[in-house]
Structures are given as structure tokens and as C-alpha cells.
Amino acid sequence: MRLSPELRSALQTVGNASIGVGLGMSVLVVAFVVSQFAAGQGNVAQATSSPAPPVASAASVAIATPTLSTPSPSPTPAPTIAPTPTPTASPTATPDPLIVEAYSSGGKRYAALRVPVGYVFLAPIAGTVRVALYQLIDGQVRVGSSVPSLPFFPYVTLESTDRRVIYRPAALNADTELLLKNGDRAEVGTALFKTIGDGASSWRTFYDRGMTANVIASVAALPSGAELDPVAFFTAR
């Protein structure tokens, strides 16, 4: 049976298409086989090759190396600084408020002594204390009298083997307080009497109304009794 030209052309077209599809499928199969073979070769190469030694990174070394703890240094104690001693001020001697002035009467030399209230007269020499009490009665100086209405004025005598010092302070108990009694022994620096008022020496009542000093004193040498310079005696101490 003869095919018409149109049918022959259609069949030719279908055949060409089938051949093209077959060729395409063949190419795909070949490519698949080749890829599988290549993959198998890679797996074999990987399995048969010797493993490379592990490379230790700096981080892994740092982790694997044990950390040695360095002990903290003990704190060095601060040096102890000794406190600087405060210099002790030397005690300053209090100046003696005693004021000594020369005084004379009847051709004899005396020392007029002026002191503040509360001043204590100390023994300038060691010796025996003699106390005599005087009163002015009817214009006359009496010793050993006892008229309660009249003031008593003490004479305090300090006598050693070679000197005699006589003090003539103000009225007893009103201006003068005796600290030793008749017959007592005094050493150098022993308190003899104390000024407790601002009254003048008995010399004012007995002989000189212009006298204002607290005490009139005289000094004599023993056993001769010759007078010594009383101002030099008191100022030289």
C-alpha cells in the first residue's frame, strides 16, 4: 500500500522525534553512570588514603595546656613609722615676785620687802626659829604683853651658827600667818610665814608712819652681831 506523501512526512517526523528522545535518554543514562563512577572513586580514595595528622590549633593548645595558677604575692606590710616624740618644754622658773629695797633707820641698814598677798617666805639658811610677839601699848612697844583689843606683831628670827636674820612682818592673823612656832628647826627652803593681807610691817605702827613695805628685815653676823648688808643678802638668792 502506498503511503500518501503527507502520511510519509508525518511518520518521518515522528521517527525523528523518537530518535531524538532516545538519544537524549542515552545521554542521561551515560551521564548518570559516569557520575556514580566518579563518586565511587572519590569514596574509595578517601577510604584508602592515610588520614592526615590532626593539626592542633593555638586555641586547642591553649585549652589542653593546664593553667598554672601563680600565687598572689603576699602583701608587703607597710613599715611602721615610730611617732616623733614631742619635745618636752623645759619648765620655766617662775620669777620671784619679791621686791627688795634698801631702808635705813637710826643709823642701821634694813631691807624693805614687798610681796603680793599669798606669798610664802622660805628660810634662806638652816637654823632655829624664834618667834616673839609685840604690841604697841600707850605709845610704847611691849613684848610678851597680851591685850586682846590690840594687834600683835610677830618678829620671826632665823638663827644659824654664823648668821641671824630677823623678819618684821605685818599684824598676826590679819596680814601674817605663822607656819612655824618658836623653837622649830628650819632647813633651807622651809616655809616660815605667809602674807595673807596687804598690811604694812609693824615698823609702820611702831616707828615710821610712811612705811608701806610688807616686811622689814635685817641680817647680822654671829657671834659678833655685826650687821651685814641685807639688800645684798636677799637679792643674791
C-alpha positions in Angstrom: 0.0 0.0 0.0 1.4 3.3 -0.9 1.5 5.9 1.6 0.5 9.3 0.8 3.2 12.0 0.9 1.5 13.6 3.9 1.5 10.4 5.9 5.0 9.6 4.9 6.1 13.1 6.1 4.2 12.7 9.4 5.7 9.3 10.1 9.2 10.7 9.3 8.6 13.5 11.8 7.5 11.1 14.5 10.5 8.9 13.8 12.9 11.8 14.0 11.3 12.8 17.3 11.7 9.3 18.7 15.3 9.1 17.7 15.9 12.5 19.4 14.2 11.3 22.6 16.2 8.1 22.5 19.4 9.9 22.1 18.6 12.2 24.9 17.8 9.3 27.3 21.0 7.7 26.3 23.0 10.8 27.1 21.2 11.0 30.5 22.0 7.4 31.3 25.6 7.7 30.4 26.0 10.9 32.5 24.4 9.1 35.5 26.7 6.2 35.2 29.7 8.4 34.9 28.7 10.5 37.9 28.2 7.4 40.0 31.5 6.0 39.0 33.2 9.3 39.9 31.5 9.3 43.2 32.6 5.8 43.9 36.2 6.6 43.0 36.1 9.6 45.4 34.8 7.4 48.3 37.4 4.8 47.7 40.2 7.4 47.5 39.0 8.9 50.8 38.7 5.5 52.5 42.1 4.2 51.3 44.2 7.3 51.8 46.1 7.7 55.1 44.4 10.1 57.5 46.3 13.4 57.9 47.6 14.0 61.4 45.4 16.4 63.3 46.6 19.9 63.3 46.4 21.4 66.8 45.3 25.0 66.6 46.6 27.6 69.0 43.2 27.6 70.7 43.2 23.8 71.2 46.8 24.0 72.7 45.8 26.7 75.0 42.9 24.6 76.2 44.9 21.4 76.5 47.7 23.0 78.4 46.9 23.1 82.1 46.8 26.6 83.5 49.3 27.0 86.4 47.9 29.4 89.0 50.5 31.8 90.1 50.2 32.5 93.8 49.5 36.1 94.6 52.4 37.7 96.3 51.8 38.3 100.0 51.3 42.0 100.6 54.4 43.6 102.0 53.5 45.2 105.4 53.9 48.9 105.4 56.8 49.9 107.5 55.9 51.1 111.0 56.8 54.7 111.5 57.6 55.5 115.0 55.9 58.7 116.1 58.2 61.6 116.6 58.4 62.3 120.3 57.0 65.7 121.1 59.8 67.7 122.7 59.0 68.4 126.3 59.4 72.0 127.1 61.8 72.7 129.9 59.9 74.1 132.9 60.3 77.8 133.1 61.1 79.0 136.5 58.5 81.4 137.8 60.2 84.7 138.7 60.1 85.5 142.4 57.8 88.5 142.9 59.8 89.6 145.9 60.9 93.2 145.6 63.9 94.2 147.8 64.6 97.9 148.6 67.2 99.5 150.9 65.9 101.1 154.0 67.8 102.7 156.9 66.7 103.9 160.4 68.6 105.0 163.4 71.9 104.6 161.5 71.2 100.9 160.7 70.6 99.2 157.4 67.5 97.2 156.6 65.8 95.6 153.6 62.2 96.7 152.8 60.5 93.6 151.3 57.4 94.0 149.2 55.4 90.9 148.2 51.9 90.1 146.9 49.2 88.6 149.1 49.7 84.8 149.4 53.5 85.0 149.2 55.3 82.5 151.4 58.6 83.4 152.9 61.1 80.5 152.9 64.1 80.0 155.1 67.2 81.3 153.2 69.5 79.5 155.7 69.2 76.5 158.0 68.7 77.3 161.7 66.5 77.6 164.7 63.3 79.7 164.6 62.5 82.2 167.3 59.1 83.9 167.4 58.3 87.0 169.6 55.0 88.9 169.7 55.0 92.7 170.2 52.2 95.1 170.9 52.0 98.9 170.9 50.5 99.9 174.3 50.2 103.6 175.2 52.8 104.5 172.6 55.3 102.0 173.9 56.4 98.8 172.1 55.9 95.9 174.5 56.9 92.2 174.1 55.1 89.5 176.0 52.0 91.6 176.6 48.5 90.3 176.0 45.9 92.9 175.2 43.2 91.2 173.1 41.9 94.5 171.7 45.3 95.4 170.3 47.0 93.8 167.3 50.0 91.5 167.8 53.0 91.9 165.6 55.4 88.9 165.2 59.2 89.1 164.9 60.5 86.0 163.2 64.2 85.3 163.8 66.1 82.6 162.0 69.5 81.9 163.6 72.3 79.6 162.4 75.8 79.3 163.8 77.1 82.3 161.8 74.1 84.4 160.8 70.9 85.8 162.2 68.0 87.0 160.1 65.1 89.0 161.6 61.8 89.5 159.8 59.3 92.1 161.0 56.0 91.3 159.1 52.5 92.9 159.5 49.9 92.1 162.1 49.4 88.5 163.1 46.4 86.7 161.7 45.2 89.8 159.9 48.1 90.1 157.5 50.5 87.4 158.5 50.1 83.7 159.1 52.9 81.9 161.0 53.8 78.5 159.6 56.4 77.5 162.3 56.4 78.1 166.0 59.0 79.2 168.5 61.9 76.7 168.8 61.2 74.8 165.5 64.1 73.8 163.3 64.1 75.1 159.7 66.1 73.9 156.8 66.9 75.9 153.6 63.5 76.3 151.8 61.3 75.6 154.8 58.2 77.8 154.9 58.4 80.3 157.7 55.3 82.5 157.3 52.8 83.6 154.7 51.4 87.0 153.8 47.6 86.9 153.9 46.8 90.6 153.9 48.2 93.8 152.4 49.0 95.5 155.7 52.4 97.1 156.2 55.2 95.9 158.5 55.0 96.5 162.3 57.6 99.2 161.6 54.8 101.4 160.3 52.9 101.1 163.6 56.0 101.3 165.8 58.3 103.8 164.2 57.5 105.1 160.6 54.0 106.0 159.5 55.2 106.3 156.0 56.3 102.7 155.7 54.4 100.6 153.1 56.5 97.5 152.7 55.1 94.2 154.0 58.3 93.2 155.9 61.4 94.9 157.3 64.3 92.6 157.6 67.9 92.8 159.0 70.9 90.5 158.8 73.7 90.2 161.3 76.9 88.0 161.6 77.3 85.7 164.5 78.8 85.6 167.1 79.9 89.2 166.7 76.5 90.6 166.0 77.9 93.0 163.3 75.3 93.9 160.7 75.5 92.6 157.2 74.1 94.2 154.0 70.5 92.9 154.0 69.8 94.0 150.4 72.8 92.0 149.1 71.7 89.1 151.2 68.2 88.9 149.8 69.0 89.8 146.2 71.8 87.4 145.9 69.4 84.4 146.2 
